[in-house]
Amino acid sequence: MGASQSNQREQYSSKAENDRAFTSRTFGPSFYSGLTTQCDDGSAPPPPPPLEGGDSSALPPPPPVDGSNDADDSIAKAAQNVSAYTNPGPYEMLAQDSKRLVTLDTYDGFRCDISKQLSPYMVAIHNFWLGTSMMQDGRKSTYAFVCQVADENGLLMARVDPGRGSCDGRVHRAVLGGLAMAKLQLGLSTEGQSDQALAELDFGGMTWTGNLKYGSMGGGLAYGCNYYQAVTPRLSMGGEGMYLSANNMMMSNYTLKYIMPAKTGEEELSIGVPAQPKAPGAVPTESEGSSTIWASFNTMQQQASLSYRRVVTPNRVTLAGSLDFSPMTLESQVVLGAEFKLNRSKLNFTVDGTGHIQSTLETKLGMTQGVPTLSFSADVDHMQDAMKFGYGLNFEG
């Protein structure tokens, strides 16, 4: 019994010596030089941290690195400013956007548009207009052929009207590595009296756009330019000027646009799902129930214009109004408009201060892709006792 206990003690002693030798060879004396068995005040060292999987809820979180929060805040603010101040787009689209719902393209007779996708980049369109009384040259019908080629670098378009003997063309091409867009408009006719050519250059930055024009219009040279700047995330303004040497006429126009934020609770979808929260200062879009105000002044006509658009239900109901008045003669005109979008149809109508009513209706004739579109148009002017009605078809292939 004594011999057995003596053998076990020798085995344990030999194992301990081997472990100390392995530890000394592996870590060396430098590993133990930084370890202490007691604190500076002589007290016992604190207990080791808990193992993985243990209860660490009682431990305080690690302190943040000095300056990390400030850096994150500055990066977030910079990203927010960059996203809020966006390019406002071309100045020409500003007037069209403000008048889109109060200026309808009504017609009489029958219209038919047949478009064919010849390739991923090329489209051919045939336009027919029959039984109309709205042509300025007195014709009752017209036909035009349009061919358009577009890719990521530009646009080529030509429109031929055999009845009028005219050909119109547009060329848009990106230049300077995509930093600018060069445009060329041509209008040619067999008579040659209304021929015109206009070259433009569009350029801009992160918060502004500019345009330069030079060409021949009305039998003389034409010079023009415009500038459009985003002043704040909600406010943008710009101006345009053009000089016609044929009659020494100088035209200028100034416009500003302001987007009002949506009220609390109006950013919910029609199905009752709340909208996603947005960063402070983010600009609402049309689909979020925003309102937009435009104000412009034309120095040549001495006429001011105020336009307002309100998105009542996103992608469903939109209301608009426009007030044009002359500060010199105190003449004014007001137009109210509305747009209603359904699943496969769209209804627009306007009414002005004299009771002039215009309306258009478009509807898809089926549920599949590429089905024809049927449209109706009505124009009723009670003061002039004039009524015009029309319908049309649009085939896309």
HURAMO-V383754 format. One record per backbone hydrogen bond with DSSP energy under -1.0 kcal/mol. CO is the residue of the C=O (numbers start at 1). NH is the residue of the N-H. E is the energy in kcal/mol with one decimal. If there is no record, write none. Layout:
BEGIN
co: {CO & CO}
nh: {NH & NH}
e: {E & E}
END
This chain:
BEGIN
co: {1 & 2 & 3 & 4 & 5 & 6 & 7 & 8 & 9 & 10 & 11 & 12 & 13 & 14 & 15 & 16 & 17 & 18 & 19 & 20 & 21 & 22 & 23 & 39 & 43 & 51 & 65 & 67 & 68 & 69 & 70 & 71 & 72 & 73 & 74 & 75 & 76 & 77 & 78 & 79 & 80 & 81 & 84 & 91 & 92 & 93 & 94 & 95 & 99 & 104 & 109 & 110 & 111 & 112 & 113 & 114 & 115 & 116 & 116 & 121 & 122 & 122 & 123 & 124 & 125 & 126 & 127 & 128 & 129 & 130 & 135 & 140 & 142 & 144 & 145 & 146 & 147 & 148 & 149 & 153 & 154 & 155 & 156 & 157 & 158 & 159 & 160 & 161 & 161 & 165 & 166 & 167 & 168 & 169 & 170 & 171 & 172 & 173 & 175 & 180 & 181 & 182 & 183 & 184 & 185 & 186 & 187 & 188 & 196 & 197 & 198 & 199 & 200 & 201 & 202 & 203 & 207 & 208 & 209 & 210 & 211 & 212 & 213 & 214 & 215 & 216 & 217 & 220 & 221 & 222 & 223 & 224 & 225 & 226 & 227 & 228 & 229 & 234 & 235 & 235 & 236 & 237 & 238 & 239 & 240 & 241 & 242 & 243 & 244 & 249 & 251 & 252 & 253 & 254 & 255 & 256 & 257 & 258 & 260 & 263 & 269 & 273 & 279 & 285 & 286 & 290 & 291 & 292 & 293 & 294 & 295 & 296 & 297 & 298 & 303 & 304 & 305 & 306 & 307 & 308 & 309 & 310 & 313 & 313 & 316 & 317 & 317 & 318 & 319 & 320 & 321 & 322 & 323 & 324 & 325 & 326 & 331 & 333 & 334 & 335 & 336 & 337 & 338 & 339 & 340 & 344 & 345 & 346 & 347 & 348 & 349 & 350 & 351 & 352 & 356 & 357 & 358 & 359 & 360 & 361 & 362 & 363 & 372 & 373 & 374 & 375 & 376 & 377 & 378 & 379 & 380 & 381 & 386 & 388 & 389 & 390 & 391 & 392 & 393 & 394 & 395}
nh: {5 & 6 & 7 & 8 & 9 & 10 & 11 & 12 & 13 & 14 & 15 & 16 & 17 & 18 & 19 & 20 & 21 & 22 & 23 & 24 & 25 & 26 & 27 & 42 & 39 & 54 & 68 & 71 & 72 & 73 & 74 & 75 & 76 & 77 & 78 & 79 & 80 & 81 & 82 & 83 & 84 & 85 & 86 & 94 & 96 & 97 & 98 & 99 & 103 & 106 & 391 & 130 & 393 & 128 & 395 & 126 & 397 & 118 & 124 & 150 & 118 & 119 & 148 & 116 & 146 & 114 & 144 & 112 & 142 & 110 & 138 & 132 & 129 & 127 & 160 & 125 & 158 & 123 & 156 & 174 & 151 & 172 & 149 & 170 & 147 & 168 & 145 & 165 & 166 & 190 & 161 & 188 & 159 & 186 & 157 & 184 & 155 & 182 & 180 & 175 & 202 & 173 & 200 & 171 & 198 & 169 & 196 & 167 & 187 & 216 & 185 & 214 & 183 & 212 & 181 & 210 & 230 & 205 & 228 & 203 & 226 & 201 & 224 & 199 & 222 & 197 & 220 & 217 & 245 & 215 & 243 & 213 & 241 & 211 & 239 & 209 & 237 & 259 & 231 & 232 & 257 & 229 & 255 & 227 & 253 & 225 & 251 & 223 & 249 & 244 & 242 & 299 & 240 & 297 & 238 & 295 & 236 & 293 & 291 & 266 & 272 & 269 & 282 & 288 & 289 & 311 & 260 & 309 & 258 & 307 & 256 & 305 & 254 & 303 & 298 & 325 & 296 & 323 & 294 & 321 & 292 & 319 & 316 & 317 & 341 & 312 & 313 & 339 & 310 & 337 & 308 & 335 & 306 & 333 & 304 & 330 & 326 & 324 & 353 & 322 & 351 & 320 & 349 & 318 & 347 & 364 & 342 & 362 & 340 & 360 & 338 & 358 & 336 & 355 & 352 & 380 & 350 & 378 & 348 & 376 & 346 & 374 & 365 & 394 & 363 & 392 & 361 & 390 & 359 & 388 & 357 & 386 & 381 & 379 & 109 & 377 & 111 & 375 & 113 & 373 & 115}
e: {-1.9 & -2.0 & -2.0 & -2.0 & -2.1 & -1.8 & -2.1 & -2.5 & -2.3 & -2.3 & -2.3 & -2.3 & -2.1 & -2.0 & -2.2 & -2.3 & -2.1 & -2.2 & -2.4 & -2.1 & -2.1 & -2.1 & -2.4 & -1.4 & -2.6 & -1.9 & -2.0 & -1.9 & -2.3 & -2.5 & -2.2 & -2.2 & -2.4 & -2.6 & -2.2 & -2.5 & -2.3 & -2.2 & -2.2 & -2.2 & -2.0 & -2.2 & -1.2 & -1.2 & -1.0 & -2.2 & -1.6 & -1.4 & -1.0 & -1.4 & -2.0 & -2.8 & -1.8 & -2.7 & -3.1 & -2.7 & -2.0 & -1.1 & -2.4 & -2.3 & -1.2 & -1.6 & -2.7 & -2.8 & -2.8 & -2.5 & -2.0 & -2.3 & -2.0 & -2.8 & -1.2 & -2.2 & -2.0 & -2.8 & -2.6 & -3.2 & -2.1 & -2.6 & -2.9 & -2.6 & -2.1 & -3.1 & -3.1 & -2.7 & -2.3 & -2.8 & -2.3 & -1.5 & -1.7 & -2.0 & -2.4 & -2.8 & -3.0 & -2.4 & -2.4 & -2.0 & -2.5 & -3.1 & -1.8 & -2.6 & -3.1 & -2.7 & -2.7 & -2.0 & -2.3 & -2.4 & -1.9 & -2.9 & -2.5 & -3.0 & -2.7 & -2.2 & -2.7 & -1.5 & -2.7 & -3.5 & -2.8 & -2.3 & -2.6 & -2.1 & -1.8 & -1.8 & -1.8 & -3.2 & -2.8 & -1.7 & -1.1 & -2.5 & -2.8 & -1.9 & -3.4 & -3.1 & -2.7 & -1.9 & -2.0 & -2.4 & -2.4 & -1.8 & -1.4 & -2.2 & -3.4 & -3.1 & -2.6 & -2.3 & -2.5 & -2.3 & -3.3 & -2.2 & -1.9 & -2.7 & -2.9 & -1.6 & -2.7 & -2.1 & -2.8 & -2.1 & -2.5 & -2.7 & -1.4 & -1.9 & -1.9 & -2.0 & -1.9 & -1.8 & -1.2 & -1.8 & -3.2 & -2.3 & -2.5 & -2.5 & -2.4 & -2.5 & -2.0 & -1.5 & -2.8 & -2.4 & -2.4 & -3.0 & -2.5 & -2.5 & -2.4 & -2.9 & -2.4 & -1.5 & -2.8 & -1.1 & -1.7 & -2.5 & -3.3 & -2.7 & -2.8 & -2.5 & -2.6 & -2.5 & -2.9 & -2.3 & -2.3 & -2.8 & -1.5 & -2.6 & -2.2 & -2.5 & -1.7 & -2.2 & -2.7 & -2.8 & -2.9 & -2.5 & -2.8 & -2.6 & -1.9 & -2.3 & -2.8 & -1.6 & -1.4 & -2.8 & -2.8 & -2.3 & -2.6 & -2.4 & -2.6 & -2.6 & -2.4 & -1.8 & -2.3 & -2.4 & -2.3 & -2.3 & -2.2 & -2.5 & -2.8 & -2.0 & -3.1 & -2.6 & -1.7 & -2.8 & -1.9 & -2.4 & -2.5 & -2.0 & -2.8}
END
